[in-house]
Amino acid sequence: MNPLDKKIKIKNKNYKISDLIELSLNYPLSSVPTDALYRFIEFNSFFIHKRSLDYIKFLKEKVMATDLQFPVILTLNSDKFQILDGVNRISKAYFTKQSHVFCRIIPFEVL
């Protein structure tokens, strides 16, 4: 499956990642502190079913291979960021001590 065809559900509507990327282009590029985003990643969901060291190694390699040139796509709901696309980019930025991540923030009301 093409990663851009992956769907996520927001407010009972399914969005393809490619649709979110296109929608995000209507909003300015912002620089957000990496720490402010990293704390919203729910790592428990990554390890619920697969806790082997091989799987953790696979995730680390996947994160570190991520290209940081593409902005993260967020929405802001009740003063909390919701990460729509870019968990691996945020993780890589955090682990490589990047102070900020480039993002596009789609207003929650638009979704």
N, C-alpha and C positions, 0 to 999 in steps of 0.2 A: 504494500500500500504506500502510495506517495504520502509523505508526512503532511503535505499541504491539504490533503483530502481528509485528514483526521478531523473528527467532529467533537465539539464540546457543547454542553448544554448550559445555557444562560437564560434565566427567567423562563423556563419551559420552552425554549426555542433552541434548535440545533444550529450551530454555526460551524462552517468549515474554517480551518486555519487560514486558508487562502482568502476567504471572505473577510475575516478579521484584519488581515494584513491590508487588504484594499481599503476597508473602512478606516483603518488607522491613519492612512495617508492624508486624511482630511484634518488631522490634528498635528500641532507642532511637535518637533523633537524636543524632549525634555531630558535633563540630566538629573537622575535621582540617586541619592546615596545608596550604595550597595547594601549596607547594613539594614537600611529601612525596608528593603525588599526581601533580603535573605531570611528574615524572621517569619515571613509569611509562607515559606515553603514547608509543606507538611511531609517530613521525611518518613514518618511512620507508614504512610501509604505506599512507599517504595519497598518496604521490607515485610509487609504483612504475609506474603506467600513465599517469598524467596529470600532466605536469609543466609545463603551460602557465601563463603568468601569469594568464590568465583563470580557470583552475581554482583557482589559489591565491587570487585575489581572491574567487571564489565561496565558498571555504572560510572566508576571513576574515569575509565578510559573514554567513555562516551562524553562525559562532561568536559574533560580536558581537550577533546577534539573539536569542541563547539567553536564556531566562528563568532567573535564578539562584534563584528561589523554591523550585524543586523540588530535593529532595536527590539527591545522587549515590548510586548503589548500588554497593557494594563487597563483596568477600569478602577474607579474609586467609588466604593459603595459604603456609605455610613462611616466615612473617614478611615476606611481600611482599604488598602490595595488588594485587588484580586488579580492574580497573574493569569492572563489568558493564553499567552504564548511566551516562552523564554526561560523556563525553570533552569535548564542546563546552562544558559548564558549567565544567569544570575549566580548560579553555583560556581561557575568558572571564574567570574569576576571576583567573587568572595575569596576563593581559594588562591587566586593569583594577586590578591590584595589591591584590586582596582577600587578606587574610592567611590566612583560613580558608574552608573550604567545608563546608556542612552535608551530612552523609552518613548513610546507614544501612548498617551492616556486617552482612552475612549470614554466619554461620559456615560455613566451607568444608564441614564435616562434614554440614551440613543439605542441601547441594546434591547 
